Amino acid sequence: MQLEDETDQSSRRQEALLSMGDDLIEGSYILYNEYSGDTELSDFLNEYGQRDFDLTRKFMEYGVFDSEGKSLLDETTELESTRLQRAQQYYAFQVEYDFSNEGELSDVQVTGKSLTAQEEYDLEATYLNDAANAIYGGYVTEITEPAGVKVIYGMTSDNLDSYTEAVYPQETGLHRLYTLSAFRDIFEMLILAVIAAALLLPCIKRLDISEMKVFRVPFEIPVFVLFFLMAADIFWMTGAVVYSTLEGSALGSGPGMLMNIVMWMCVFGIFFWAFTSLRAIIRMKGAYWRERTLTRRLFRWIRYGEGGGKKIREGTAGMFRKGKKFFADQYDALLHMDFKDKTNRTIIKIVAVNFIILAIVCLFWFYGMFALIIYSVLLFLFLRRFTKDLQEKYRLLLKSTNELAEGHLDVPIEGDMGLFNPIGEELKKIQKGFKKAVEEEVKNERMKTELVTNVSHDLRTPLTAIITYTDLLKNETDEEKRKEYIEVLEKKSLRLKVLIEDLFEISKAASKSVKMNYMKVDIVDLLKQVGLENDSRIREADLEFRWKLPEHKIVMWLDSQKTYRIFENLIVNITKYAMPHTRVYIEMTDGEKGVHISMKNVSAAELDFNVDEITDRFVRGDSSRNTEGSGLGLAIAKSFVELQHGMLKISTEADLFKADIALPKMEMPEEPQETE
């Protein structure tokens, strides 16, 4: 029996031609060397040994030609030279190598009457690649390079078949039979005929045997048998029997023939039995799945059965809960990944896991496509769920952003935003900042209103008195009263001057346009000097000052006048508002980086003001504004402290009023400098 078909012969011939590229490029160098004689034949054999081209050249005609078409090899006959250069359709396979004058391969052309255009193109690409590997790989560069010549090879159909048989001999045996498409096609047709008989015979009542007990088997049994036959390769098993029969072995003669027939009956019988059993699905429909499936019985036993069924049910439920919790935890972890800080690591982990899964799938070649489909479906479901949750989190974030944009600063930003939680935290900070800014703006507007009211009141009081006493002075003839009126006018004018000067000074301080004259100042001596110069005020207020100052000098780089004003304003403030017959504590502490000064006194009035606003402009401790002053004392003191990079803090506890000053120790230059 002929075991080879036309398709297989063509395939072997194509493989032979594809593998010929290395031999032909080496042959081009060898043939040119034979023409040039640059390398002795004995040296060439010692250097390179027997070449594969020695076998290939036996099956082809070849020649080396110069640019004018003249044959350079003596062994190439005139007839061969003519056929190689002019008879394009004589050879079944022909290839031409063109070498430039510089010894570089410039082109490879493949033709042949037994080749298609696609095959010619594929061979040219393969031969060019083989030539590049041979030349740049150093296989043939030790001998003279062909230059300015064409090397042409040609094979007739008979020689091509002989060469193919020499390098790719025809296989005979079980494997050859097994791979024959004719055998597989015939076997498949017979199987399809058996399956058709199994499905169609029950349509004829007298031939219907599907109700026999042998066909009333559960669904899983015939499916498993068919799966086993395909997995065990039914073509190989039946092919072994067929080959033994064709070869006339013991299995194919005598009693062996009976075994051969039994084998075919078993194979076809199994297919007939399996599909006849499965055909009941059409007739029974839903009842088939309830009555003839082992899986349903197993599930019912697990769900309702006692003993082992109950244990399996409980164990399965426990495993399901653990698995569900595990995947839920992983999903939640993925959903809450902080891309702000760990983006690169997270992406690498996801890519690595996906790579491992795909690598495992690719290992199962037989079931790879099926497993890949399942994996793709699961991945799609997971990503759809993940995207849906991500959209919900984004809508929640967008809602919070819109609330913030519409100015609803009191609406809390709540809810789990998943990946957007860091953005949510930033929105909370923005909301808090906006709210603080709005409150500050409201406070400033209120303070502006109070400022206008307070300034109007404080300026109007002495101004009204000046106008009133001026009118009285015009009509007064009594010299004593005139002197009294003039004294009042002077006092009110000085009061108005102080108010205007303080207002001007605090305005300059607020606009940072105050000139600071820094110099070396002994802050201990300066504070003592302020206390001595205000001693009369202290005695009039009936206060007992307790000083706790360092005994050594503390020289700092300060503006002496501004610092004096700070201490003066605070001490004057104490004399105005402290309760008579009480003690005032003034303490100075020398630190490594600065000096801390605290002043504590007991207030005569209830401290019901806002300590955060008491240092603002025109704010007084007595809201009735009965005491003298501009209401700018603490504001000026605070501004001067801050201009010198310090801090003034006012605090209260019950009736205790406390002012804390912190002044840093700045580096003192060698020469005093005046800065703005």
PyMOL commands that set and color helices and strands:
alter all, ss='L'
color gray80, all
select helices_A, chain A and resi 6-18+21-36+41-48+53-59+78-86+117-136+157-167+174-179+181-203+205-207+213-215+220-231+234-247+250-252+255-278+280-284+286-291+294-304+308-335+339-363+368-405+418-475+479-510+523-533+535-540+560-577+633-643
alter helices_A, ss='H'
color red, helices_A
select strands_A, chain A and resi 61-65+93-99+105-111+150-155+516-522+543-548+555-559+582-590+594-602+647-653+656-664+674-675
alter strands_A, ss='S'
color yellow, strands_A
deselect
rebuild
show_as cartoon
